[in-house]
Amino acid sequence: MPGLLERRFPTSEKLSYDSSSDVVHLIGGYRGAEPIVGVRAIDVDSDVVQVGDVWVLDTASLRGDLVLKGNIIAGNAINLDVTSGNIAVIGDMGALGDLEGSGVKIQGEKGTVIVFGNIFARSIVIDAPSIILGNISVFSELKISAPSIVLGRVLVGTRNERGHAYIERSTIFQLYVHGNIEIGKKATVVLPVIASVGGSLSLQEDLVRVLSFPCVFCAETRNPFLCEHYFKGSCPLSSKGEGYDYLAKYDLSKVKEREYLSWYWRASPLMVFQNVLAKKLYYSSLKFSKSLRLDIGKKEINGIPLDQLPSHVLEQVLLITRGEVKGSFEETKQELFKTIEEFFKSRGESFIKCPHCGMPNPASGKVCVYCGKELVK
């Protein structure tokens, strides 16, 4: 990284530089619009807005109630502490060190980390609530133990270096690991494929929730990503004969060195719609990330104060997703039904259309394979 060879940072009364340790300190109230690169470390207080990349040779430490618009690259570690408020990063984050303790660590009790970008590091530990609208790449270990949302693909390990992933009480888009996977309590996936290559895949509970149509359009919760009913072990839709979709232990399979947790072997028509939903949700999060406007003075993003940003982000991603899915759902459903009907006709097999949803079913069927309701003959 050539930019790291030249030490550069702006002059400000809210910025101090210790030449003996080669550390930049951003003091509360700092508002800057120039890159800070080439120093050994940076220490950032609360109530800071930095517009510009931060590239350091060793460690970047950020405390809550701050916004950083730009990429954060550290030679060793990036530490984010949300004890004093939320942290918003509009850009990518990367920690490339091989030393013990290197990587990205998120901790704290009062705030949330929101990242509008990708994260790559040797290890990532998330011990505080986080929202990541981007992909995660980890060479060694990923641990998510705080309620978090990752609307991007998660890749752990490499062909040459086995990794380890542990996820609990969180929603992730997709998980693929070269190494071992542990799925803890109350985990959720969007794309229902969890894959381990050259390792093992284990579940602490019998079920892993799939964020599907019933959850995305559920009126019983304001945050279907981290549904409070699911965390409590209940679902208000179940009394209506609906409820969330899930992966179960019987969905585990092994092919040579690969272990999968997937529902595609069921061959249900709902797989088609889940793929549509997953695609819309993924691109909706990217679309929202590209429409951000930062007010440096007010420390607001799209006119929203930093303390209200987590709920606003999720509401907007859901709003965009629901709007796009509604437009494509009926079209996809009708195309699927038409394809199935043509399949029956091409083979000369009799079929019956469900009076409730219109799905073509085998003539011998008693229950619709799409909506699950009784077929009237």
N, C-alpha and C positions, 0 to 999 in steps of 0.2 A: 504494500500500500504506500505509494510514493508520498501521499499527503502527510503521512505520519513522520516523515523525515524533517519537516520544517515546523518548528514550534510557532503557533499562531493563536492569539486570542485578543479580543477587544480590550480597550482601556475603559474602565468604568469604576466609579466609587463603590459600586455594589459587587465588584469582582476583585478578589485579592489573589496574589500569586506568591507562593513560597518558593524561592529559587533554590533553597537548600534541599528541599524534598521534591521539587519540580511538580507541585500540586496546585491546581486552580481551585479556588473556593468561590462558588456563586452564593451571595448573601441574599436573604429574604428581601423581596422587592425588586430584584434584578429583572430587567427587561432588555434582552439582547437580540440582535439580528445578524450576527456574524458567527462563522464557524469557530470552534475551539478544538484545535488539533495539535498533535505532536508532544503533549505533556505526558508525564508519567501517570498522573491520576487526576480525577476531578471529583469534588465533593459539592453536592448541590443541596441547598437548604429548601425549606418550604417557601411557598409564595414566590415562585420563579417562573418566568416564561423565556425559553431559549428557542430562537428560530435560526436554525443552522446546524450542521452536522457536529457531532461530538466524537472525536477519535482519540483514544488515549492508549498508551503503551501497556498499562497495567490494569487499573480498576476505576470503574465509574460507579459512584454511590449517589443515589437519588432518594430524597425524602419527600413525603406526600405533599399534596396541594401544589402541584406544578404541571406545566405543559412543556413538552419538548417537541418541536416540529423539525424533524431531520433524522438522520440515521445515527444510531449509537453503536460504535465499534470499540471494543476493548480487547487488549492483548491477553488479558487474564480473566477478569470477572466483571459482571454488572450486577449490582445489588440495588433492589428497589424496596423501600420501606414505606408502607401506607398508614403508619400509625397516626400521622397528623393530617391525613386527607388523601384524596384521589390523585393518581398519577396518570396523565394521558401522554402517550407517545405516538406521534404521527410520523411513522417511518419504520425502518427495519432495525432490529437489534441483533448484535452478534458478539459472542465472547469466545475466543479461539484458543485459550490457554490449555496446556496439558498438565498443569500443576494441580496438586490436591486443593480442593476448594474452588477451582476455576469453574466458570460457567455463569448461568443466570439464576439468581435467587430472588424470589418475590415473597415478602413477609410483611407482617403488620396486622393490626386488629380492627382498625376503624374505617379503612378506605378500600378502594378497588383500583386495580391497574387496568387501563384500557389501552390496547395496542392496535393501532391501525396499520398493520404491516406484518412482516414475517419475523420469526425468531430462529436463530441458529446458534448452537453452542455445543460444547462437549457434554455438559450436563445442564438440566433445567429442573429447578425445584420450585413449585408453586404452593406456598403455604398461606396465601392470602387470596381473597376473591379476585378473579381476573376475567377480562373479556378480551379475546384475541381474534381480530378479524384478519386472519392471515394464516399461513402455514407454519408449522414447527418442524425443524430438523435438528435431531439430537444424535451425537456420535456415541454416547455412552449410556446415560441414565436420564429418564424422565419420571418425575414424581409429581402428581397433581392430587393434593389432599384437601384443598379448600374448594368450595363451590365455585366452579369456573366454567367458562364457555369458550370453546375453540372452534370457530367456524372456518376451518381450513383443514388441510390434510396434515396428519402427524406421522412423521417418519423417524424411527429410532434405530440406531445401529447401522452397520454396513456389512457387506459381504465378508470383509476381512476382520471386522471387529464387532462382536456380538454385544448388543445393548440390553437394556432392561426398562420396562415401562410399567408404572403403577398408576391407575386412575380410579378415583372414587368421587362420588357426589358431584359429578361434572358431566357436561355435554360436549362431545367432540364430533367433528364431522366424519373423520375416518382415521383408523389406526392401523399402521403397518410396521412391524418390528422385525428386524434381524436379531433374534434373541428371545428372551422370555417376556411374557405379558401376564400381569396380574390385574384382573378387573375387580375392584373393590365394591363396596356397597353403593347402591343408588346411582350407578353409572348409566349414561344415555349415549347412544350413537345416532347419527343422521343417516349415513350410508351403512346399511346393515352388513358390513363385512369387516371383521377383525382378523388379521392374519399375522401369524408368527412363522418365521423362516429360521430353521436351525435351532429352535428353542421350544419352550412349552407355553401353553395357554391355559390359565386357570381362572375360575370364577369363585368369588366368596359367597355370592348369592345364586339362587336358582335362575334368576331372570336379569336381563339387561334391557332396559327400555329402548325402543326405537322411536325417535321423534317423527311421527308420521302425521297424516291428515287430522285424526281426532285430536291430537295434542296441539297442532299449530292453530286450529280453528276453535279450540276449547274456550268456552266463555266462563269457566269456573276458576281460571287463574290468569293473572296479569303477566306472568313470566313462565310460559310453557317450557323454556329451556331448563330452568331450575324449579320445577313444579313442586310446590310445598306439599301437595297431596301425595305425590310419588315419594317424597322424602319421608312422609309419615306412614307409608305402606298402604295407602288407600287411593281410590280413583272415583270421583263422583259420577263419571260416565258409566262405570260398570253396572250400576243399578238400572241403567237404561238399555242394557244389553250391548254396550259398546266398549269403551275403555281403550287403553293404549296398546300398541303392538309391541312385541318383544322378541328377543333372542333368548333361548333356553339352553340348558346343558345338553339337551338332545340334538341341538344344532351344531355341536362340536364334531369336527371331522378331521382326519389326518390323511394326507397324500404325500408319501415319501417324507421329505424333511419339512413339510409345511403343515401347520395346524390352523384350521379355520373355525371361526364362529360366524355362521352365515345362514340366512334363511332361503337362499336361492334354490336350494334343493327341493323346496316345497312346491315350486312351479306354480305359484298362485298368481292370478292376474294383478294382484295388488303390488307385485314387484315392479311392474311398469310404472305405476303411479308414484311409487316411492322414489324411483330414479328421477322422475320429473320434479318432484318436490325437492329432492336433494340438490339437483342442479339449480333450481330457482333460488333456493336458500343460499347456496354458495355464491352465486353471482349477485344476489341482492346485497350481501354483505360487502362485496367488492365495489359494487355501485355506490353504496353509501360512503365507503371510505374515500372515494374519489371526489366527493362533493362537500368536503369540509372547508369551512371558512373560520379562520382564527382571528379573534380580536385580542391583540397583545395587551392593550391597556386594561381591558375588563377581564381578561383571562377567561374568555368565553369561546366556545366552539359552536358555530351555527346559531349564535345567540343564546346558547344554553350555558348557565354557570357550571363550573367544574363539579360541584357537589351533586348536580342533577344529571350529569352526563351518562352514567351507566344505565339508568332506566330509560333515558331518551334514546340511546343507541339501540337498545333491544326493541323498543316500541317501533322505531323507524324501520329496522330490519324486518320485523314481523309485518309491518304495514306494507312494505314494498313486496315482500314474498307473497302475502295473501292476495294482493292485487294481481300479481303476475300469474299465480297459480290458478286463480279463479278463471282467468281467460283461457288457459291452456288445459285445464282439468277436463272440462266437458268435451273438448275436441279430442283429447287423448283417449278418453273413455269410449267415445263413439267409434274412433278408429280401431281400438282394440276389439270392441264388440263385433265390428264389421269383419275384421280379420278372422276371428273365431268362427263366425257364421260361414264365411267362405271356406274355412277348413272343413267344417262339417259337410258342406255341400260337395266339396271336391272329393270326399271319401264316400259320398252317398249314405251318410249316417243321419238318422233322424235326431232332431233336437227340439227343445222347448225353451221359449224365451221367458225369463223371469218377469212376472207381472209387476214387480216392484221396481226393478232397475233396468230391465231390458237385456240382461246378459244371456247369451245363448248357452244352454246347459245340455248335457247328454239327456236323452229322453228317459233314461232309467233313473235320473237323479231325483232326489227328494228335497234337497236343500240347495239353494243357489250358491255356487262356488265364489261368487263375487260379494254379494251382500249378506249371505248367510240366512236369508229368510226362506220360508217354506214355498216350494213350487206348487202352484195350483194347476192341475191337469184337467 
